[in-house]
Amino acid sequence: MASRPPVHRARKRFGQNFLRDPGVISRIVRAIAPRPGERLVEIGPGQGALTEPLLEAADGHLEVIELDRDLIPGLRVQFFNHPGFVIHEGDALKFDFRALRGEGQPLRVVGNLPYNISTPLIAHLLQAGDAIADMHFMLQKEVVERLAAAPGGADWGRLSVMAQYRCRVESLFVVPPEAFVPRPKVDSAIVRLTPHAELPHPAADEALLFSLVREAFGQRRKTLRNNLKGRIDAESLEALGIDPSRRPQTLTVEEFVRIANHLAVAGGEEGHR
């Protein structure tokens, strides 16, 4: 049995909201379904509410990444009897997940992510490629809705395309504010991100693809004809089977990749040849 952690006041600068609801915690662990022998990594363990059941399910082996150094002594005390519990003190936004994997099996990453860093952190993790087997995160509900959105809706945007280019995205369930201390002002949700073993629609130049997507959604009310002026002309879009009068939120991942691959061959900016 783990020792009780010392009292710690949540810090706004770290975006801390500590999960307390036992029913929600159990449901998250069931969704993750950790098994002994897997490389499980928790980002932001906080006061260990999720850490303890994860350790039990993973046969005492778990690595955690914690930025708040004041929480680390409590975690060491709380889980001192688990020799397979490893703490990495540092910022997950700068953490080298490829190096952590090393020659071992891919990592399973979990965490109750601070809302203020969730989007850049997911972008950082997506860059880790085959170092990650899957990810289960607690995020602001609207971020999960954007990650799991379908083309054509108001939530479909740059984050949706970036995530779904690399992963299968599943919105699992909503978590109400009363599950946390202190209570956040918004609902949260659990999302599962599973990187594709093989990209369904590989881009010839991923940097070009994401630059194109960022530009397209920069003014999402404009048509592709106007939004991508200087990148590609209307005739070329039509030749690719894409109506230039469409707006970016109607394009699928495959269609964005189709445009990017055309531009990769044309030198990146067709209109500047």
Residue pairs with C-beta under 8 A, 6 or more apart in sequence:
2 48
2 52
2 55
2 78
2 79
2 81
3 77
3 78
3 80
4 78
5 47
5 48
5 74
5 75
5 77
5 78
6 73
6 74
6 77
8 47
8 70
8 71
8 74
10 16
10 17
10 18
10 181
10 182
11 68
14 67
14 68
14 114
15 114
15 115
15 116
15 117
16 46
16 68
16 114
17 112
17 180
17 181
17 182
17 183
17 184
18 46
18 47
18 49
18 180
18 181
19 25
19 46
19 49
19 50
19 112
19 138
19 179
19 180
20 49
20 179
20 180
20 181
21 175
21 178
21 179
21 180
24 175
24 179
25 49
25 50
25 53
26 53
27 173
27 190
28 50
28 110
28 136
28 138
28 190
29 50
29 53
29 54
29 57
31 136
31 172
31 173
31 190
31 192
32 54
32 57
32 108
32 110
32 136
33 57
34 40
34 54
34 57
34 58
34 108
35 57
35 58
36 58
36 59
36 61
37 59
37 61
38 58
38 105
38 108
38 133
39 63
39 101
39 104
39 105
39 106
39 107
39 108
39 133
40 54
40 58
40 61
40 62
40 63
40 107
40 108
40 110
41 62
41 63
41 64
41 65
41 97
41 100
41 107
41 108
41 109
41 110
42 50
42 51
42 54
42 62
42 63
42 64
42 65
42 109
42 110
42 111
43 64
43 65
43 92
43 109
43 110
43 111
43 113
43 121
44 65
44 66
44 67
44 92
44 111
44 112
44 113
44 114
45 51
45 64
45 66
45 71
45 75
46 66
46 71
46 112
47 71
47 74
47 75
48 74
48 75
48 78
48 79
50 110
50 112
51 62
51 64
51 75
51 78
51 79
52 78
52 79
54 62
54 110
55 61
55 62
55 79
55 82
55 84
55 85
59 84
60 82
60 83
60 84
60 85
61 84
61 85
62 82
62 84
62 85
62 86
63 85
63 86
63 87
63 88
63 100
64 75
64 85
64 86
64 87
64 88
65 88
65 90
65 92
65 95
66 72
66 75
66 87
66 88
66 89
66 90
67 89
67 90
67 91
67 92
69 89
72 87
72 89
75 87
76 87
79 85
88 95
88 100
92 111
92 117
92 121
92 124
93 117
93 120
93 121
93 124
95 124
97 107
97 109
97 125
97 128
97 131
97 132
98 128
98 129
98 131
100 107
100 131
101 107
101 131
105 133
106 130
106 131
106 132
106 133
107 131
107 132
107 133
108 132
108 133
108 134
108 135
108 136
109 125
109 132
109 134
109 135
109 136
110 135
110 136
110 137
111 136
111 137
111 138
112 137
112 138
113 121
113 137
113 138
113 139
115 139
115 140
115 143
115 184
115 186
118 137
118 139
118 140
118 143
119 143
119 159
122 135
122 137
122 147
122 159
122 163
122 193
123 162
125 132
125 135
126 162
126 163
126 166
126 167
126 195
129 195
130 195
132 195
133 194
133 195
134 192
134 193
134 194
134 195
135 167
135 192
135 193
135 194
136 172
136 190
136 191
136 192
136 193
137 190
137 191
137 193
138 175
138 188
138 189
138 190
139 147
139 188
139 189
139 191
140 184
140 186
140 187
140 188
140 189
141 174
141 186
141 187
141 188
141 189
142 155
142 186
143 159
144 171
144 189
144 190
144 191
145 155
145 171
145 189
146 155
146 156
146 157
146 159
146 160
147 159
147 160
147 163
147 164
147 169
147 171
147 191
147 193
148 160
148 169
148 170
148 171
148 191
149 155
149 156
149 157
149 160
150 156
151 249
151 250
151 251
151 252
152 249
152 250
153 249
154 249
156 249
157 217
157 220
157 249
158 213
158 214
158 217
161 213
161 253
161 256
162 210
162 213
163 169
163 193
164 253
165 199
165 201
165 203
165 209
165 253
165 256
165 257
166 195
166 196
166 199
167 193
167 194
167 195
167 196
168 193
168 194
168 196
169 191
169 192
169 193
170 191
170 192
170 194
171 189
171 190
171 191
172 189
172 190
172 191
172 192
173 189
173 190
174 187
174 188
174 189
175 187
175 188
175 189
175 190
176 187
176 188
177 183
177 184
177 185
177 186
177 187
177 188
179 188
180 188
200 253
200 254
201 253
201 254
201 257
201 258
202 257
203 209
203 257
203 260
203 261
203 264
204 260
204 261
204 264
204 265
205 260
205 261
205 264
205 268
208 260
208 263
208 264
208 268
209 256
209 257
209 260
212 228
212 231
212 256
212 259
212 260
212 263
213 248
213 256
215 227
215 228
215 231
216 224
216 227
216 228
216 248
216 251
216 256
217 248
217 249
218 227
219 226
219 227
220 247
220 248
220 249
221 247
222 247
223 244
223 245
223 246
223 247
224 237
224 242
224 243
224 244
224 245
224 246
224 247
224 248
224 251
225 234
225 237
225 244
225 245
227 247
227 248
228 237
228 259
229 271
230 269
230 271
230 272
231 263
231 269
231 270
231 271
232 259
232 262
232 263
232 266
232 270
232 271
233 270
233 271
234 244
236 262
236 270
237 243
237 244
237 259
238 244
240 258
240 259
240 262
241 258
242 251
242 255
242 258
242 259
262 270
263 269
263 270
266 273
267 273
